Amino acid sequence: MQDNKPVLAGLEHSLPTRLLYVTTSDVSLILLRGQLRFLRDAGFEVSAISSPGRSLDAASEAEGVQTHAVPMVREVGGLADILSLWRLWRLMRRYRPVITNVSTPKAGLLGGLASYLSGVPCRIYTLRGLRCETATGLKRWALLFAERVACQCAHRVICVSESLRQKAVALAVVDPGCAVVLGPGSSNGVDPDRFAPTVELLGQAAPLRRALGIPPDAPVIGFVGRFTRDKGVSELVQAFCQLHTEYPELRLLLVGDFEDGDPVSDQIRSMVASDPHIIFTGTVRDTAPYYHLMDILALPTYREGFPNAVIEAHAAAKPVVTTDATGAVDAVLDGITGIQVPVRNAGALAEALAGLLANPQVADRMGLAGREHVMREFRQEIIWMALEEEYLNLLRAKGMPLPQVRARQELQALASSSGFAPR
């Protein structure tokens, strides 16, 4: 009984545990929907930093956390990067976080360096993908160097998929002993209820289909994401053109927008703009109803960290055709929830899509299997609890006090097992 008292006292008097997230773009905070609130309710004092924008303000309100705006540019910024680093360092010196979780390449580098220089006790880098995989020349070496610095600044590197962890180790980006994957992977899991084929969501999809000019019986191949070269948009448009001769009513639904970084060719942009059977929505506020306009989601990506669009489509009970690229291989069970094809192969992509269009029963079966897979492996709570445990393990390893909520729970458990009754 006597031996337990110092431990109980230490747990009982733990101070607020400040947890700071850093992402380059405010839009990246959308990928953390619900996670910040969960950790706040678990006893962490949560804040988030990103470039200024509406999503940063929205995260503050929706998640109930503090937010701070620090401008950061996605590409190499020279003097702008130095200024961003100084602002991040100054903010961390003032805020004094116990844990930092930095993610996205630029925030990973600048946020990681600022965390290291300001002496944050527990530093985490969430690796969401490797841009260097498909880069060449000087840019590839610059990206590799930046990733290695970001990983060196971190005590733990959380890779969002197992294939990404293996690729990062193979490229000597990260020490294998520092790299972990939470559960089955992904950075935030998915809320299956948000994308489920409910009466309400299907009711939203029907007028949306009419508004986009998609005939009721027309089959639809969909894509959700950034329109860039690395996402395989060129191969997707080429595959669609091949399929359209056999399926004249076929539509290609592109949900997202073009980006200046890693752009697709002018020819592909022109085809998207001129073909009446290609529906281009631009950026949308909520992707959930759009999945219910699709028969199949296609993601012919060259590289991923972990593709959120895949598990969102599966949550909507839709089959997926993707590639055997890093990250993508972790999201689809080949032949069960979808089909994997080789990277940069428009012919193989067209063949896989044609097979599902010709066999709707097989496509439906894969879609249902995908939803079951998501329910079993990728619910958000699974990822959140694994992340919380990772934070707690790092705090314990560093001899830091736990968040008050968890400290009180452990105090009560220890008291119950020892017979000690705290006042």
One Martini backbone bead per residue (centre of mass of N, CA, C, O) as a GRO file, in nm:
protein
  423
    1MET     BB    1   0.059   0.061  -0.023
    2GLN     BB    2   0.293   0.263   0.011
    3ASP     BB    3   0.417   0.229  -0.285
    4ASN     BB    4   0.164   0.372  -0.437
    5LYS     BB    5   0.150   0.677  -0.356
    6PRO     BB    6   0.350   0.822  -0.549
    7VAL     BB    7   0.204   0.740  -0.808
    8LEU     BB    8  -0.070   0.863  -0.743
    9ALA     BB    9   0.029   1.152  -0.707
   10GLY     BB   10   0.144   1.190  -0.992
   11LEU     BB   11  -0.125   1.148  -1.139
   12GLU     BB   12  -0.307   1.361  -0.987
   13HIS     BB   13  -0.083   1.613  -1.072
   14SER     BB   14  -0.129   1.645  -1.358
   15LEU     BB   15  -0.085   1.831  -1.630
   16PRO     BB   16  -0.151   1.979  -1.899
   17THR     BB   17  -0.150   1.843  -2.234
   18ARG     BB   18   0.017   1.974  -2.498
   19LEU     BB   19  -0.121   1.966  -2.834
   20LEU     BB   20   0.040   2.002  -3.161
   21TYR     BB   21  -0.065   2.086  -3.481
   22VAL     BB   22   0.093   2.060  -3.818
   23THR     BB   23   0.005   2.222  -4.127
   24THR     BB   24   0.019   2.372  -4.421
   25SER     BB   25  -0.284   2.343  -4.482
   26ASP     BB   26  -0.608   2.399  -4.393
   27VAL     BB   27  -0.730   2.157  -4.558
   28SER     BB   28  -0.582   1.926  -4.396
   29LEU     BB   29  -0.781   1.937  -4.147
   30ILE     BB   30  -1.005   1.765  -4.276
   31LEU     BB   31  -0.842   1.490  -4.229
   32LEU     BB   32  -0.909   1.545  -3.894
   33ARG     BB   33  -1.189   1.470  -3.847
   34GLY     BB   34  -1.249   1.440  -3.489
   35GLN     BB   35  -0.962   1.402  -3.360
   36LEU     BB   36  -0.930   1.659  -3.187
   37ARG     BB   37  -1.178   1.614  -3.008
   38PHE     BB   38  -1.102   1.341  -2.892
   39LEU     BB   39  -0.837   1.443  -2.753
   40ARG     BB   40  -0.967   1.655  -2.582
   41ASP     BB   41  -1.156   1.449  -2.428
   42ALA     BB   42  -0.883   1.288  -2.325
   43GLY     BB   43  -0.709   1.566  -2.204
   44PHE     BB   44  -0.608   1.739  -2.419
   45GLU     BB   45  -0.440   2.035  -2.529
   46VAL     BB   46  -0.556   2.156  -2.829
   47SER     BB   47  -0.376   2.250  -3.130
   48ALA     BB   48  -0.354   2.447  -3.445
   49ILE     BB   49  -0.152   2.468  -3.747
   50SER     BB   50  -0.175   2.694  -4.032
   51SER     BB   51  -0.264   2.824  -4.288
   52PRO     BB   52  -0.466   3.048  -4.378
   53GLY     BB   53  -0.829   2.984  -4.345
   54ARG     BB   54  -1.142   2.850  -4.334
   55SER     BB   55  -1.060   2.567  -4.214
   56LEU     BB   56  -0.933   2.678  -3.958
   57ASP     BB   57  -1.187   2.809  -3.842
   58ALA     BB   58  -1.364   2.554  -3.855
   59ALA     BB   59  -1.193   2.377  -3.663
   60SER     BB   60  -1.229   2.544  -3.410
   61GLU     BB   61  -1.539   2.500  -3.396
   62ALA     BB   62  -1.577   2.186  -3.444
   63GLU     BB   63  -1.335   2.089  -3.228
   64GLY     BB   64  -1.262   2.283  -2.988
   65VAL     BB   65  -0.994   2.452  -3.072
   66GLN     BB   66  -0.703   2.588  -3.113
   67THR     BB   67  -0.578   2.842  -3.346
   68HIS     BB   68  -0.306   2.902  -3.592
   69ALA     BB   69  -0.154   3.135  -3.814
   70VAL     BB   70   0.089   3.015  -4.067
   71PRO     BB   71   0.253   3.085  -4.331
   72MET     BB   72   0.273   2.836  -4.604
   73VAL     BB   73   0.449   2.686  -4.859
   74ARG     BB   74   0.462   2.408  -5.063
   75GLU     BB   75   0.695   2.504  -5.196
   76VAL     BB   76   0.978   2.644  -5.250
   77GLY     BB   77   1.050   2.966  -5.051
   78GLY     BB   78   1.295   3.050  -4.897
   79LEU     BB   79   1.235   3.320  -4.720
   80ALA     BB   80   0.953   3.217  -4.643
   81ASP     BB   81   1.054   2.969  -4.483
   82ILE     BB   82   1.216   3.122  -4.270
   83LEU     BB   83   0.975   3.281  -4.160
   84SER     BB   84   0.803   3.035  -4.080
   85LEU     BB   85   1.004   2.912  -3.883
   86TRP     BB   86   1.014   3.150  -3.688
   87ARG     BB   87   0.708   3.150  -3.618
   88LEU     BB   88   0.696   2.864  -3.508
   89TRP     BB   89   0.910   2.892  -3.288
   90ARG     BB   90   0.775   3.125  -3.135
   91LEU     BB   91   0.509   2.980  -3.073
   92MET     BB   92   0.634   2.737  -2.919
   93ARG     BB   93   0.772   2.903  -2.697
   94ARG     BB   94   0.496   3.013  -2.593
   95TYR     BB   95   0.315   2.743  -2.572
   96ARG     BB   96   0.451   2.472  -2.484
   97PRO     BB   97   0.455   2.187  -2.596
   98VAL     BB   98   0.466   1.834  -2.548
   99ILE     BB   99   0.327   1.781  -2.833
  100THR     BB  100   0.407   1.708  -3.175
  101ASN     BB  101   0.218   1.705  -3.498
  102VAL     BB  102   0.353   1.663  -3.809
  103SER     BB  103   0.241   1.746  -4.154
  104THR     BB  104   0.336   1.746  -4.439
  105PRO     BB  105   0.614   1.839  -4.589
  106LYS     BB  106   0.657   2.138  -4.494
  107ALA     BB  107   0.559   2.100  -4.199
  108GLY     BB  108   0.752   1.871  -4.136
  109LEU     BB  109   1.005   2.046  -4.160
  110LEU     BB  110   0.938   2.314  -4.008
  111GLY     BB  111   0.793   2.189  -3.760
  112GLY     BB  112   1.025   2.000  -3.682
  113LEU     BB  113   1.243   2.214  -3.638
  114ALA     BB  114   1.087   2.386  -3.431
  115SER     BB  115   1.058   2.159  -3.222
  116TYR     BB  116   1.359   2.107  -3.181
  117LEU     BB  117   1.452   2.406  -3.115
  118SER     BB  118   1.223   2.427  -2.870
  119GLY     BB  119   1.213   2.147  -2.701
  120VAL     BB  120   1.020   1.925  -2.757
  121PRO     BB  121   0.966   1.624  -2.598
  122CYS     BB  122   0.735   1.528  -2.822
  123ARG     BB  123   0.796   1.401  -3.156
  124ILE     BB  124   0.583   1.400  -3.451
  125TYR     BB  125   0.563   1.232  -3.772
  126THR     BB  126   0.332   1.238  -4.035
  127LEU     BB  127   0.337   1.015  -4.300
  128ARG     BB  128   0.150   1.069  -4.617
  129GLY     BB  129   0.401   1.069  -4.814
  130LEU     BB  130   0.614   1.052  -5.129
  131ARG     BB  131   0.716   1.276  -5.358
  132CYS     BB  132   0.996   1.144  -5.442
  133GLU     BB  133   0.902   0.891  -5.602
  134THR     BB  134   0.827   1.083  -5.881
  135ALA     BB  135   1.077   1.229  -5.881
  136THR     BB  136   1.347   1.421  -6.033
  137GLY     BB  137   1.650   1.490  -5.977
  138LEU     BB  138   1.686   1.758  -5.777
  139LYS     BB  139   1.405   1.732  -5.652
  140ARG     BB  140   1.441   1.455  -5.529
  141TRP     BB  141   1.679   1.528  -5.337
  142ALA     BB  142   1.531   1.751  -5.186
  143LEU     BB  143   1.299   1.574  -5.078
  144LEU     BB  144   1.470   1.366  -4.931
  145PHE     BB  145   1.607   1.563  -4.739
  146ALA     BB  146   1.350   1.672  -4.603
  147GLU     BB  147   1.251   1.399  -4.491
  148ARG     BB  148   1.501   1.332  -4.321
  149VAL     BB  149   1.484   1.576  -4.136
  150ALA     BB  150   1.199   1.527  -4.027
  151CYS     BB  151   1.268   1.246  -3.903
  152GLN     BB  152   1.510   1.338  -3.722
  153CYS     BB  153   1.317   1.534  -3.541
  154ALA     BB  154   1.180   1.267  -3.457
  155HIS     BB  155   1.072   1.012  -3.241
  156ARG     BB  156   0.818   0.962  -3.437
  157VAL     BB  157   0.694   0.776  -3.726
  158ILE     BB  158   0.386   0.799  -3.888
  159CYS     BB  159   0.258   0.568  -4.100
  160VAL     BB  160  -0.032   0.530  -4.315
  161SER     BB  161   0.132   0.271  -4.421
  162GLU     BB  162   0.309  -0.012  -4.484
  163SER     BB  163   0.425   0.056  -4.767
  164LEU     BB  164   0.536   0.330  -4.678
  165ARG     BB  165   0.732   0.229  -4.467
  166GLN     BB  166   0.899   0.055  -4.659
  167LYS     BB  167   0.981   0.286  -4.852
  168ALA     BB  168   1.120   0.471  -4.642
  169VAL     BB  169   1.335   0.265  -4.563
  170ALA     BB  170   1.453   0.208  -4.851
  171LEU     BB  171   1.525   0.536  -4.878
  172ALA     BB  172   1.642   0.637  -4.601
  173VAL     BB  173   1.435   0.827  -4.434
  174VAL     BB  174   1.400   0.601  -4.203
  175ASP     BB  175   1.411   0.449  -3.911
  176PRO     BB  176   1.271   0.153  -3.829
  177GLY     BB  177   1.246   0.217  -3.508
  178CYS     BB  178   1.052   0.489  -3.569
  179ALA     BB  179   0.846   0.328  -3.741
  180VAL     BB  180   0.483   0.344  -3.771
  181VAL     BB  181   0.161   0.173  -3.761
  182LEU     BB  182  -0.182   0.227  -3.733
  183GLY     BB  183  -0.290  -0.044  -3.761
  184PRO     BB  184  -0.407  -0.052  -4.096
  185GLY     BB  185  -0.426   0.254  -4.133
  186SER     BB  186  -0.425   0.576  -4.176
  187SER     BB  187  -0.498   0.902  -4.035
  188ASN     BB  188  -0.852   0.882  -3.973
  189GLY     BB  189  -1.023   0.725  -4.123
  190VAL     BB  190  -1.383   0.650  -4.115
  191ASP     BB  191  -1.724   0.744  -4.151
  192PRO     BB  192  -1.966   0.528  -4.238
  193ASP     BB  193  -2.229   0.703  -4.200
  194ARG     BB  194  -2.160   0.941  -4.400
  195PHE     BB  195  -2.158   0.718  -4.667
  196ALA     BB  196  -2.405   0.575  -4.650
  197PRO     BB  197  -2.689   0.417  -4.815
  198THR     BB  198  -2.915   0.618  -4.747
  199VAL     BB  199  -3.205   0.776  -4.792
  200GLU     BB  200  -3.091   1.061  -4.758
  201LEU     BB  201  -2.844   1.041  -4.953
  202LEU     BB  202  -3.000   0.940  -5.202
  203GLY     BB  203  -3.178   1.197  -5.207
  204GLN     BB  204  -2.937   1.386  -5.280
  205ALA     BB  205  -2.837   1.242  -5.544
  206ALA     BB  206  -3.071   1.275  -5.745
  207PRO     BB  207  -3.062   1.590  -5.798
  208LEU     BB  208  -2.759   1.593  -5.865
  209ARG     BB  209  -2.776   1.430  -6.122
  210ARG     BB  210  -2.956   1.628  -6.274
  211ALA     BB  211  -2.772   1.883  -6.246
  212LEU     BB  212  -2.530   1.724  -6.411
  213GLY     BB  213  -2.663   1.555  -6.656
  214ILE     BB  214  -2.731   1.256  -6.565
  215PRO     BB  215  -2.857   0.989  -6.664
  216PRO     BB  216  -3.026   0.745  -6.497
  217ASP     BB  217  -2.876   0.489  -6.677
  218ALA     BB  218  -2.593   0.590  -6.650
  219PRO     BB  219  -2.284   0.508  -6.627
  220VAL     BB  220  -2.031   0.561  -6.353
  221ILE     BB  221  -1.717   0.708  -6.331
  222GLY     BB  222  -1.508   0.789  -6.054
  223PHE     BB  223  -1.344   1.084  -5.904
  224VAL     BB  224  -1.140   1.169  -5.604
  225GLY     BB  225  -0.945   1.469  -5.610
  226ARG     BB  226  -0.651   1.556  -5.733
  227PHE     BB  227  -0.548   1.712  -6.040
  228THR     BB  228  -0.285   1.508  -6.122
  229ARG     BB  229  -0.038   1.320  -6.237
  230ASP     BB  230  -0.008   1.121  -5.980
  231LYS     BB  231  -0.327   1.037  -6.001
  232GLY     BB  232  -0.387   0.945  -6.309
  233VAL     BB  233  -0.566   1.125  -6.501
  234SER     BB  234  -0.465   1.053  -6.782
  235GLU     BB  235  -0.538   0.748  -6.773
  236LEU     BB  236  -0.838   0.791  -6.718
  237VAL     BB  237  -0.912   0.942  -6.977
  238GLN     BB  238  -0.810   0.722  -7.170
  239ALA     BB  239  -0.992   0.492  -7.067
  240PHE     BB  240  -1.259   0.633  -7.123
  241CYS     BB  241  -1.225   0.656  -7.431
  242GLN     BB  242  -1.221   0.349  -7.476
  243LEU     BB  243  -1.507   0.287  -7.339
  244HIS     BB  244  -1.707   0.474  -7.504
  245THR     BB  245  -1.748   0.290  -7.753
  246GLU     BB  246  -1.904   0.063  -7.577
  247TYR     BB  247  -2.017   0.312  -7.374
  248PRO     BB  248  -2.198   0.582  -7.473
  249GLU     BB  249  -2.331   0.654  -7.169
  250LEU     BB  250  -2.082   0.711  -7.036
  251ARG     BB  251  -1.945   0.852  -6.731
  252LEU     BB  252  -1.722   1.110  -6.603
  253LEU     BB  253  -1.654   1.182  -6.259
  254LEU     BB  254  -1.503   1.486  -6.141
  255VAL     BB  255  -1.383   1.536  -5.805
  256GLY     BB  256  -1.236   1.848  -5.816
  257ASP     BB  257  -0.903   1.993  -5.887
  258PHE     BB  258  -0.670   2.170  -6.018
  259GLU     BB  259  -0.305   2.186  -6.013
  260ASP     BB  260   0.007   2.336  -6.036
  261GLY     BB  261   0.118   2.107  -5.900
  262ASP     BB  262   0.164   1.855  -6.094
  263PRO     BB  263   0.056   1.879  -6.384
  264VAL     BB  264  -0.136   1.836  -6.633
  265SER     BB  265  -0.197   1.841  -6.944
  266ASP     BB  266  -0.341   2.035  -7.180
  267GLN     BB  267  -0.489   1.806  -7.323
  268ILE     BB  268  -0.648   1.701  -7.081
  269ARG     BB  269  -0.790   1.964  -7.010
  270SER     BB  270  -0.937   1.984  -7.282
  271MET     BB  271  -1.096   1.719  -7.262
  272VAL     BB  272  -1.253   1.787  -7.006
  273ALA     BB  273  -1.387   2.054  -7.125
  274SER     BB  274  -1.515   1.918  -7.410
  275ASP     BB  275  -1.645   1.667  -7.289
  276PRO     BB  276  -1.981   1.588  -7.225
  277HIS     BB  277  -1.906   1.307  -7.055
  278ILE     BB  278  -1.746   1.505  -6.869
  279ILE     BB  279  -1.764   1.570  -6.522
  280PHE     BB  280  -1.690   1.888  -6.368
  281THR     BB  281  -1.703   2.022  -6.034
  282GLY     BB  282  -1.492   2.075  -5.853
  283THR     BB  283  -1.497   2.193  -5.556
  284VAL     BB  284  -1.644   2.041  -5.268
  285ARG     BB  285  -1.792   2.030  -4.958
  286ASP     BB  286  -1.935   1.733  -5.014
  287THR     BB  287  -1.872   1.399  -5.120
  288ALA     BB  288  -2.086   1.187  -5.038
  289PRO     BB  289  -2.311   1.203  -5.271
  290TYR     BB  290  -2.115   1.137  -5.517
  291TYR     BB  291  -2.078   0.829  -5.471
  292HIS     BB  292  -2.400   0.785  -5.553
  293LEU     BB  293  -2.327   0.828  -5.875
  294MET     BB  294  -2.154   0.573  -5.870
  295ASP     BB  295  -2.022   0.255  -5.969
  296ILE     BB  296  -1.713   0.354  -5.976
  297LEU     BB  297  -1.394   0.384  -5.845
  298ALA     BB  298  -1.110   0.571  -5.966
  299LEU     BB  299  -0.738   0.518  -5.885
  300PRO     BB  300  -0.450   0.583  -6.091
  301THR     BB  301  -0.205   0.594  -5.906
  302TYR     BB  302   0.148   0.639  -5.833
  303ARG     BB  303   0.094   0.753  -5.533
  304GLU     BB  304   0.079   0.705  -5.172
  305GLY     BB  305  -0.016   0.680  -4.856
  306PHE     BB  306  -0.346   0.702  -4.810
  307PRO     BB  307  -0.659   0.655  -4.963
  308ASN     BB  308  -0.950   0.803  -4.875
  309ALA     BB  309  -1.139   0.754  -5.120
  310VAL     BB  310  -1.156   0.448  -5.090
  311ILE     BB  311  -1.297   0.429  -4.804
  312GLU     BB  312  -1.534   0.602  -4.887
  313ALA     BB  313  -1.642   0.422  -5.112
  314HIS     BB  314  -1.675   0.173  -4.934
  315ALA     BB  315  -1.876   0.309  -4.736
  316ALA     BB  316  -2.072   0.336  -5.005
  317ALA     BB  317  -2.054   0.055  -5.161
  318LYS     BB  318  -1.796   0.075  -5.356
  319PRO     BB  319  -1.601  -0.001  -5.600
  320VAL     BB  320  -1.240  -0.040  -5.679
  321VAL     BB  321  -0.996   0.109  -5.899
  322THR     BB  322  -0.649   0.052  -5.876
  323THR     BB  323  -0.323   0.038  -5.780
  324ASP     BB  324   0.018  -0.090  -5.700
  325ALA     BB  325   0.081   0.136  -5.522
  326THR     BB  326   0.175   0.309  -5.284
  327GLY     BB  327  -0.093   0.265  -5.047
  328ALA     BB  328  -0.310   0.136  -5.236
  329VAL     BB  329  -0.257  -0.168  -5.146
  330ASP     BB  330  -0.392  -0.113  -4.849
  331ALA     BB  331  -0.707  -0.042  -4.944
  332VAL     BB  332  -0.723  -0.297  -5.141
  333LEU     BB  333  -0.880  -0.603  -5.207
  334ASP     BB  334  -0.790  -0.806  -5.438
  335GLY     BB  335  -1.097  -0.933  -5.565
  336ILE     BB  336  -1.297  -0.814  -5.328
  337THR     BB  337  -1.312  -0.470  -5.324
  338GLY     BB  338  -1.131  -0.489  -5.592
  339ILE     BB  339  -0.886  -0.350  -5.828
  340GLN     BB  340  -0.556  -0.408  -5.942
  341VAL     BB  341  -0.323  -0.209  -6.127
  342PRO     BB  342  -0.094  -0.089  -6.308
  343VAL     BB  343   0.106   0.159  -6.342
  344ARG     BB  344   0.057   0.350  -6.622
  345ASN     BB  345  -0.216   0.169  -6.735
  346ALA     BB  346  -0.478   0.224  -6.937
  347GLY     BB  347  -0.556  -0.058  -7.039
  348ALA     BB  348  -0.591  -0.202  -6.764
  349LEU     BB  349  -0.800  -0.005  -6.658
  350ALA     BB  350  -1.016  -0.051  -6.876
  351GLU     BB  351  -1.050  -0.356  -6.827
  352ALA     BB  352  -1.144  -0.342  -6.531
  353LEU     BB  353  -1.388  -0.157  -6.576
  354ALA     BB  354  -1.532  -0.336  -6.786
  355GLY     BB  355  -1.577  -0.580  -6.600
  356LEU     BB  356  -1.772  -0.425  -6.404
  357LEU     BB  357  -1.979  -0.316  -6.609
  358ALA     BB  358  -2.052  -0.619  -6.711
  359ASN     BB  359  -2.062  -0.693  -6.374
  360PRO     BB  360  -2.270  -0.576  -6.140
  361GLN     BB  361  -2.267  -0.803  -5.926
  362VAL     BB  362  -1.967  -0.791  -5.867
  363ALA     BB  363  -1.959  -0.494  -5.789
  364ASP     BB  364  -2.157  -0.515  -5.551
  365ARG     BB  365  -1.995  -0.722  -5.388
  366MET     BB  366  -1.745  -0.543  -5.352
  367GLY     BB  367  -1.884  -0.307  -5.212
  368LEU     BB  368  -1.980  -0.466  -4.962
  369ALA     BB  369  -1.698  -0.565  -4.880
  370GLY     BB  370  -1.586  -0.281  -4.836
  371ARG     BB  371  -1.773  -0.201  -4.604
  372GLU     BB  372  -1.691  -0.428  -4.414
  373HIS     BB  373  -1.392  -0.351  -4.402
  374VAL     BB  374  -1.434  -0.071  -4.279
  375MET     BB  375  -1.591  -0.158  -4.023
  376ARG     BB  376  -1.347  -0.339  -3.919
  377GLU     BB  377  -1.074  -0.131  -3.977
  378PHE     BB  378  -1.163   0.211  -4.043
  379ARG     BB  379  -1.263   0.329  -3.806
  380GLN     BB  380  -1.191   0.607  -3.636
  381GLU     BB  381  -1.164   0.494  -3.344
  382ILE     BB  382  -0.927   0.308  -3.403
  383ILE     BB  383  -0.720   0.530  -3.473
  384TRP     BB  384  -0.749   0.714  -3.226
  385MET     BB  385  -0.669   0.505  -3.006
  386ALA     BB  386  -0.390   0.443  -3.125
  387LEU     BB  387  -0.285   0.735  -3.103
  388GLU     BB  388  -0.318   0.777  -2.804
  389GLU     BB  389  -0.128   0.543  -2.723
  390GLU     BB  390   0.122   0.665  -2.855
  391TYR     BB  391   0.133   0.914  -2.679
  392LEU     BB  392   0.147   0.771  -2.404
  393ASN     BB  393   0.406   0.611  -2.457
  394LEU     BB  394   0.585   0.861  -2.498
  395LEU     BB  395   0.538   0.988  -2.223
  396ARG     BB  396   0.645   0.753  -2.057
  397ALA     BB  397   0.931   0.739  -2.186
  398LYS     BB  398   0.977   1.059  -2.090
  399GLY     BB  399   0.839   1.112  -1.803
  400MET     BB  400   0.551   1.220  -1.853
  401PRO     BB  401   0.265   1.343  -1.796
  402LEU     BB  402  -0.055   1.277  -1.811
  403PRO     BB  403  -0.349   1.322  -1.885
  404GLN     BB  404  -0.597   1.379  -1.666
  405VAL     BB  405  -0.799   1.165  -1.755
  406ARG     BB  406  -0.597   0.924  -1.767
  407ALA     BB  407  -0.476   0.957  -1.486
  408ARG     BB  408  -0.741   0.904  -1.334
  409GLN     BB  409  -0.790   0.620  -1.446
  410GLU     BB  410  -0.521   0.498  -1.340
  411LEU     BB  411  -0.569   0.564  -1.048
  412GLN     BB  412  -0.829   0.395  -1.014
  413ALA     BB  413  -0.709   0.124  -1.104
  414LEU     BB  414  -0.482   0.114  -0.893
  415ALA     BB  415  -0.663   0.141  -0.646
  416SER     BB  416  -0.837  -0.111  -0.696
  417SER     BB  417  -0.594  -0.323  -0.701
  418SER     BB  418  -0.474  -0.214  -0.401
  419GLY     BB  419  -0.702  -0.072  -0.204
  420PHE     BB  420  -0.681   0.222  -0.270
  421ALA     BB  421  -0.851   0.528  -0.157
  422PRO     BB  422  -0.906   0.809  -0.299
  423ARG     BB  423  -1.005   1.152  -0.235
   0.00000   0.00000   0.00000
